[in-house]
Amino acid sequence: MAKTRKSRSSGTYKAANAAYDGSRRIFDDVLALAGTLARGRKDLGADKLHSLASLTRDYAASMTDLPNLRVQVASAADSLEGVADYVMHTEIEQMVGDAGTFARRHPLATLAVTVAAGMAASRLFHRQPVKSAASGRKARPRPSSASGVGKRSNQARRTTNGHAHA
């Protein structure tokens, strides 16, 4: 009778496969949670687009002096309404696919939008460096020019570092 041996590799494979299945389930749960959050944000964004379209339409109606511009602004309001409806009634996966299709069809427009979005994001997140108090130097207020206090004479300016300037 021949005995079949249990190889170590098959046991390791089963353990690795079980760990993979467990991590895959966790990953799927995280994706489902992110999808739920994204759908909520998508609905909020669609509502904001609807309100922007409404405000744009109201602005177009108030433009009585410029009838040609009023037609263009009303057309922009209709386009915003169309985008809002698209966002409201389209799944996120489909929007991502549509964005990929647009990027393949219009690479230069995609590049321009990407650069503009990057510049806007950098301006939004750019912060001025904060001066620390640990540097030991405190900023003194400058004296007003009317008082004359703190002004250097012309002779003192000429003899900076002990050298007279002609």
C-alpha positions as CSV (number, residue, x, y, z in Angstrom):
1,M,0.0,0.0,0.0
2,A,1.3,3.3,-1.0
3,K,0.9,6.1,1.4
4,T,0.2,9.5,0.1
5,R,2.2,12.2,1.6
6,K,0.8,15.5,2.5
7,S,3.1,18.1,1.1
8,R,3.9,21.2,3.0
9,S,3.3,23.4,0.0
10,S,-0.4,22.5,-0.3
11,G,-0.9,23.3,3.4
12,T,0.9,26.6,2.9
13,Y,-1.1,27.3,-0.2
14,K,-4.4,26.7,1.6
15,A,-3.4,29.0,4.5
16,A,-2.3,31.7,2.0
17,N,-5.5,31.3,0.0
18,A,-7.6,31.7,3.2
19,A,-5.6,34.8,4.2
20,Y,-6.1,36.2,0.7
21,D,-9.9,35.5,0.8
22,G,-10.1,37.2,4.2
23,S,-8.2,40.3,3.0
24,R,-10.3,40.3,-0.2
25,R,-13.5,40.4,1.9
26,I,-12.1,43.3,3.9
27,F,-11.1,45.1,0.8
28,D,-14.6,44.6,-0.7
29,D,-16.2,45.9,2.4
30,V,-14.0,49.0,2.4
31,L,-14.9,49.6,-1.3
32,A,-18.6,49.2,-0.5
33,L,-18.3,51.7,2.3
34,A,-16.4,54.1,0.0
35,G,-19.1,53.7,-2.7
36,T,-21.8,54.5,-0.2
37,L,-19.9,57.7,0.8
38,A,-19.2,58.6,-2.8
39,R,-22.9,58.2,-3.7
40,G,-23.9,60.5,-0.9
41,R,-21.4,63.1,-2.1
42,K,-22.5,62.6,-5.7
43,D,-26.1,63.4,-4.7
44,L,-24.9,66.5,-2.8
45,G,-22.9,67.6,-5.8
46,A,-25.8,67.1,-8.1
47,D,-28.0,69.3,-5.8
48,K,-25.3,72.0,-5.8
49,L,-25.1,71.9,-9.6
50,H,-28.9,72.2,-9.8
51,S,-28.8,75.3,-7.5
52,L,-26.0,76.8,-9.5
53,A,-28.0,76.3,-12.7
54,S,-31.0,77.9,-11.1
55,L,-28.9,80.9,-9.9
56,T,-27.4,81.2,-13.4
57,R,-30.8,81.1,-15.0
58,D,-32.0,83.9,-12.6
59,Y,-28.9,85.9,-13.5
60,A,-29.6,85.5,-17.2
61,A,-33.1,86.7,-16.7
62,S,-31.9,89.9,-15.0
63,M,-29.6,90.8,-17.9
64,T,-31.9,93.1,-19.8
65,D,-29.2,95.4,-21.2
66,L,-27.2,92.7,-23.0
67,P,-29.6,90.4,-24.8
68,N,-26.8,88.5,-26.6
69,L,-25.0,87.8,-23.4
70,R,-28.3,86.8,-21.7
71,V,-28.8,84.1,-24.3
72,Q,-25.3,82.7,-23.7
73,V,-25.7,82.7,-19.9
74,A,-29.1,81.0,-20.3
75,S,-27.4,78.4,-22.5
76,A,-24.8,77.9,-19.8
77,A,-27.5,77.4,-17.2
78,D,-29.1,74.7,-19.4
79,S,-25.7,73.0,-19.7
80,L,-25.3,73.0,-16.0
81,E,-28.7,71.5,-15.6
82,G,-27.7,68.8,-18.0
83,V,-24.5,68.0,-16.1
84,A,-26.5,67.9,-12.8
85,D,-28.9,65.4,-14.3
86,Y,-26.0,63.3,-15.6
87,V,-24.4,63.3,-12.2
88,M,-27.7,62.4,-10.5
89,H,-28.7,59.6,-12.8
90,T,-25.3,58.0,-13.6
91,E,-23.4,55.5,-11.5
92,I,-19.9,56.4,-10.4
93,E,-18.3,53.6,-12.3
94,Q,-19.9,54.8,-15.5
95,M,-18.7,58.3,-14.9
96,V,-15.2,57.1,-14.4
97,G,-15.5,55.1,-17.7
98,D,-16.9,58.2,-19.5
99,A,-14.0,60.3,-18.1
100,G,-11.5,57.7,-19.5
101,T,-13.2,57.8,-22.9
102,F,-13.1,61.6,-22.9
103,A,-9.4,61.6,-22.0
104,R,-8.6,59.2,-24.9
105,R,-10.6,61.3,-27.4
106,H,-9.4,64.7,-26.2
107,P,-5.9,64.4,-24.7
108,L,-5.0,68.1,-25.0
109,A,-8.2,69.2,-23.3
110,T,-7.6,66.6,-20.6
111,L,-4.0,68.0,-20.1
112,A,-5.3,71.6,-19.9
113,V,-8.0,70.7,-17.3
114,T,-5.4,68.7,-15.3
115,V,-3.0,71.6,-15.3
116,A,-5.7,74.0,-14.3
117,A,-6.9,71.7,-11.5
118,G,-3.4,71.3,-10.3
119,M,-2.8,75.0,-10.2
120,A,-6.1,75.6,-8.4
121,A,-5.3,72.9,-5.9
122,S,-1.8,74.3,-5.2
123,R,-3.2,77.8,-4.6
124,L,-5.8,76.3,-2.3
125,F,-3.4,74.3,-0.3
126,H,-0.4,76.7,-0.4
127,R,0.3,78.1,3.0
128,Q,2.6,80.8,4.1
129,P,5.4,79.6,6.4
130,V,4.8,80.4,10.0
131,K,7.6,82.3,11.8
132,S,8.5,80.6,15.0
133,A,9.0,82.6,18.2
134,A,12.1,80.4,18.9
135,S,14.2,82.3,16.4
136,G,14.9,84.9,19.2
137,R,14.1,87.8,16.9
138,K,11.1,89.9,17.5
139,A,9.7,92.2,14.9
140,R,9.8,95.8,16.0
141,P,7.3,98.2,14.7
142,R,8.8,100.8,12.3
143,P,8.7,104.4,13.5
144,S,6.5,106.7,11.6
145,S,8.2,109.0,9.1
146,A,6.6,112.1,10.6
147,S,8.4,111.7,14.0
148,G,11.9,111.6,12.5
149,V,13.0,109.2,15.3
150,G,15.1,106.4,14.0
151,K,16.0,108.1,10.8
152,R,19.6,107.9,9.8
153,S,21.4,111.0,8.7
154,N,22.9,111.2,5.2
155,Q,26.4,111.2,6.7
156,A,25.7,108.0,8.6
157,R,24.4,106.3,5.5
158,R,27.5,107.3,3.6
159,T,29.9,106.1,6.2
160,T,28.5,102.6,6.4
161,N,31.1,100.1,7.7
162,G,33.6,102.9,8.2
163,H,33.9,103.8,4.5
164,A,32.8,107.2,3.2
165,H,31.1,107.2,-0.1
166,A,31.5,110.0,-2.5
